[in-house]
């Protein structure tokens, strides 16, 4: 096998695709889309809505309306003196958003309350009103039960639970399990998409060369195994280039998003309330990213490359055995099935990364790229499991490469009807 020939194929494949409009636009639009997404989220998080929703309270018990008004004067209005018909007219005239009638049965017999409203406010309004009503009625019941103030405070108190992670070295660290779980899920999905996307590049490239009869010219001067290796390496280098640009843009935008959002919030707070202009605005929680370990990104790159190498060889074999994109569908199932199975197991690993199913599946070569990356992000994975999964993936890649080379050697010069699995098996035995 000539490495010079492989390099020439790699160079041609890489330069041709890196100059294509599709690659350039995708490389630009993904960071732009991410920046726009961050901008929209920041805007939604810090923007103060000027829409108010006023709920009228007709309190026949004369004991709850005042508590609601003290809780949120802008939302609750004591309209006990009005009749139900008057309240309905006010809702229809948009003088108030809605009204609630509170009777003794609601307090003593736990009868459900009803909110009659115009439909404005959505889920957020309904949730907050339901929470406020429950709180004030619970307090009224406690008062009527002659419960002491100390007991009321105990009843109203809620104890939080903070978690810290103890490392093998005996050091305590902040536990960011929720954030890391999201990171693990995102990384798994990225690898899932990358395998299909860049593997599809390999498949379509082989089909295009077969359709244009270019493959006959190339095959006369380059061995099939050299052509296959160079094509896979070229697209793989393309993937590394694109992901490298995206990751640099991601970290750059993430670094700038926090200060920009904090500055925007501070300016807005100062404009709305000059007395608060000197107070530092609190940064939205979703922009306060915990620090991620470098090893996580190293493993992500390793499993991304190995996952691409493992599957791209099979995608190339599919392309060599097909004459069009439509013909690839009947051959794609055996290759695509493990990826989809790994995706569904990833949903389980996201909830329980240390379960037997998650551990064993993450070391299966065809599942490892997605599952092991997800587990590494979420939990402490023993190094022997990571090392074993990498070794098994390399061994599996050697096997798929040998298998694909057999199919590729015959398939690239075969035209006509798409072969079935029985015919492909004959190619392998030749």
N, C-alpha and C positions, 0 to 999 in steps of 0.2 A: 504494500500500500504506500503510495507516494504522498508525503505530506505537502509537497509543493502543489500537487494537483488539488488536494483538499483545500489548500489556502486559496488557490485561484477560484475555485467554486464558491468558497466562503466569501471572498472579496466581491465577486460578481453578485451573489445573492444579497449581501448586506448593502452594497452601494445602490443597487437597483431599487431596493425597498426603502432605504432611508431617504432617498430622493423623491419618493412617490408623494403625491399630494395627500393621499389618505393618511400616511404616516405623519406627515408634517402637521396636518390639521388635527389629528388625534392627539399628538404630543402637545399642541398648543391649547386645544379646547378643554382637555381634562383639568389642567391647573386653573384655567379661566373659570371653568364650571365650579371647581372647588372653592375658588375665591368668591364667586357669586353666591354659592351656598353659605359660606361663612358670613358673608355680608348680610344675607337675608336673615339668618339665624340671629346675628347680633342685633339687627334692626328690630326684629320681633321681640327679642329679650329685653332691650332697653327702652323701647318706645312706650311711652305712657299714653294709654288710650284716653281720649276725652269723652268717651261714651259712658254715661252713668245709667244705672238701673235702679229704680226706686220701687220698693215693695211696701204696700200699705198693710198695716197690721190692725185688724179689728179684734181687740182682746176683751172678750166677755168676762174674763177672770180678773182683769185689772191688776195682773201681777207679772206678766211676761213682756208686754210691749215696751215698757221702760228699759228693761234689760237689753232687748234687741237694739233699741235706739242708742243706748250707751255703747254697745258693742260696735256698731257701724252707723253713725248718724247720717252718712250720705246715702245709705241704702234703705234703711228701715224708717218708716214714718208712722207714727201713732194716729190712726184714723178710726179709733173706737167709736167716736160719736156718729159716724156715718152708717147708713144702712148698706146691706149687701148690694141692693140695686144701684145705689150711688157709686159704690166701688166698681161695679161692673161698667157703669157709664164712664168712669174715670179711666179705666183700662181701654175702653173703646175710643175715647177721646185722646188717648196717649198722654194723659196727665200723669199717670203712674204706669209702671211696667206690669204690675200684678198685685194681688192681694191674698192675704191668708186670714182666715177666721179661726180664732182659738177659743175653745170652750172648755168647760170643766172636764168633759169626757176625755179630751185629749191629754189631760194631766193625770186624772185619777184612773181612767179605764184604758189608757194607752191606745186610744182611737187615733188612727192615722189622720194627719193633717192634709189639706189640699191647697196647692198653689194654683190660683187661677190667674193666668198671665197671657200676654200677647204672643209669646213664643220667642221673644228676643232674649239674647243673653247666652243661649246655648248651654252646653253641659257645664261650663265653668260656673255660671250663675246657679243652676240647679244644685250642683254639688256644694257650693258655699252656703246657700240658703238652707239646705238640708242639714249641714253640719252645725250652723248657728242655731237652728231651731232645736236640734237635739241637745245642744249644750245648755240653752236657757231653760228648757223643760226639765232636764235632769237636775239643774240647780234648784229649780222651784220644788221639785219633789223632795230633794234633800232638806230644804228649808221646812217644808210641811211635816217631814218626819222628825223634826227637832234634832237633827244631827248636828253635832258640834262643829265649829268652824275648822278645827284641826282635822276631823274626819273628812270634811268636805275637801280640804286641801290634799289629803292623802288620796281621796277618790279621784280628784282632778289631775293629780300628778301622773306623769308618764316617764318611765325610766328608759333612757336610750341605751344602745349597745354599740360600743366602739370595738373594733377588732384590730389587733396588731399581729404581724407575722414574725415568728421566731425562726431565724435562719439556723442552718446546721452549725454555724460558728458561734451561736449563742447570742446574736445581736437581734434586737427588736427593730422592725421596720414598719412603716405605715402600710396598712393592708388596703390595696386598691383593687380588690377582686372584681368589683362591678366594672370598673374601667378596663381592667385587663381582660375580662371576659368579652367585652365589646371589641377590644383590639384583636383577641384571638379569633372571634367570629369574622371580623372584617378581613383578617389575613387569610383565613381559610377560604373565604369567598373570592378574594383576589386571586389566589392560586387556582381555584376552580375555574374562574373566568379566563385566567392567563393560559391554562392548558388548552382550553377549547379555542381561544383566540389565536394564539401563536401556532398551535398544532394545525388549525385550519389554514394558516398561511402556508405551511409545508404541503398540506394536501392540495390546495389550489395551485400552488406553484408547480407541482409535479403534473397536475392535470393540464395546466396551460402549456407546459413544454411538450406534453404528449399531443395535445390538440394541434399545436403549431408545427409539429414534427421537428422541433428544435432538438428534442431528446436524442434523435437518431444521429445528429451531427455531434452532440456532446458525448454520446456513448462510444463514438468511434475513437475518441482520444482520452477518455477518462473511464476508469473502471467503475462499475455500478456502486461498489462499496465506498469508493472515494467520492462519487457524486452524492450519495446518500449522506455521508458524514459531513461533507462540505455544506450541503443544503441545510442540514439540521443545525450545524454550528453557526451558519450565517444568520438564520432566523433567531437562534438563541442569543447571539450578540446584539441583534436588533432589539430583542426583548430587554436585555440588560441596559442598553442605551436608553430606551424609552422609560423603563422603570427608574433608572437613575435620575433622569430629568424630572420625573414626577415626584420622586422622594425628596429631591432638593427643593422643588417648588412647595411641596407639602410642609416641610419643616420651616422653610422661610415664611410662608403664609401663616403657619401656626404660631411662629414666634412673634410676628407683627400683629396678629389678631388681638392678643391680650392687651397690649398697651393702647392700641387704637380704640378698642371697645371701652377700656377704662377712661380714656380721655374723653370719648364721646359722652359717656355716662356722667362724667364729672361736669362737663359743660352743660349738659341738659339739666342736671340737678341744680347747678348754679343759676340757670335761667329761670327755672320754676320756683326755686327757693334760694334767694341770695344768701341767707344765713347758713346754708349748707354748701356754699361754693368752696369753702376751704376744707370741707370734709372729703376724704378720699372715697371715691365711689367703689362699691363692692363689685368685683369682677364676677360675671356670670359663671356658675359652676362648670358648665360644659367647656369653657375656655381655660380653666385652671387645670392644664394637663399634668398629671404626675410624670415623673421622670421614668423613661423606659430604658431598660438595660440594653447595652450594645449587643450583648450575646443574642438577644431576641431577634434583632435585625440580621445578624450573621446567620442564625439558623433559618430565618425566613428566606434569605437569598439561597442558602444551600439547598433547602427543600424545593424552592421554586425551580432552580436549575435542574436538580435531579428529577423532579416531577415532569418538567418539560422534556428532558432527554428521554425519559422512560416512555412517555406517551407520543412524542413527536415521531419516534421511529415507527410506531404503529400507524400513526396518521400518514406517514410517507408511504407505507406499504398499501394502505387503503387507496391513496391517490394513484399509485402505480397500477393498481388493479382496476381502476375506473377510467372512463373516458369523459365523464362530465360530473358536475356537482350532484346532479340528481342520482347518478349511479352509486354514489358513495353512501346513500342512505341505508341500503340493505346490508352494507358491510360495516356500518358505523356502530351498530348495536353492541357487539362484543367488546368494543373499545370504550364506548361511552358508558356502558352499564356500571363498571367499577367506579367511575368518577361520580355518578349520581348516587350510588350506594354510599360512597365516602361522604358525600354531601349530607345525606340523611343521618348517617351515624354522627356527623359533626354536630348536628342539633342535639343529640344525646350527650356527646362529649362536652358540649357547652354547659349543660346542666350538671353533669357528673363526670368530670375529667379523669377521676381515679377509679372508675368502675372497671370491672373485668372486661366488658365489651369495649370500652374506650381504650384500655391499655393494649389488649391483643390486636384490635383493629388498627391501632396507630403504628404497629410494627409490620403490618401486611404491606408489601412494597407498593401495590397499586392504591392503597389508602393513605399511606404515610405522608405524602406531601400536604394533604389537607388536614388530616387528623393530628399528626404530631405537632405541626405548627400551632394549631389551636390549643393543644394541651400544654405546650411549652409556655404560651402566653398566659394561661390561666393558673397553672399549678406548677409545683416543683417536680419536674420529671427527672428521674434518676439518669445519670449520664450513660449508664450501660444500655438503657432503653433507646436513647437517642442514637448512640453509636451503633447498636444492633440494627436499628431501622435504616440508617445510612448504608451500612454494609449490605443489608438485604436488598436495598434499592439498587446499589451498584451491580450486584449479582443479577438482579432481575433485568437491569438495563442491558447487561451483556447478553442475556438470553433473548430479549426482545430485539436487540440489534442483529443478532445472528438470524433470528426468524425473519425479521423484516428484510434483511439483505437478500435472503433466499427468494422472497416474494418480489422484491424490487428488481432483482436481476432479470426475472422473466417478464414481470408486469409492465415495465417501462416500454418494451418493444411489442406488447400485445395490444391489438386493436380489435374492434368489433363489439360483441356482446360482453357484458360484465360477467366475469367468472363467478361461479358459486363457491361455497366453502369446500366442496369436494375437489373441485379443480385446483383451488389454491393449495390444498393439501398435497396434490400431485406435484405442484411447483416446488414445494418445500422438500419433497423426497428426491427431486432430481439432483 
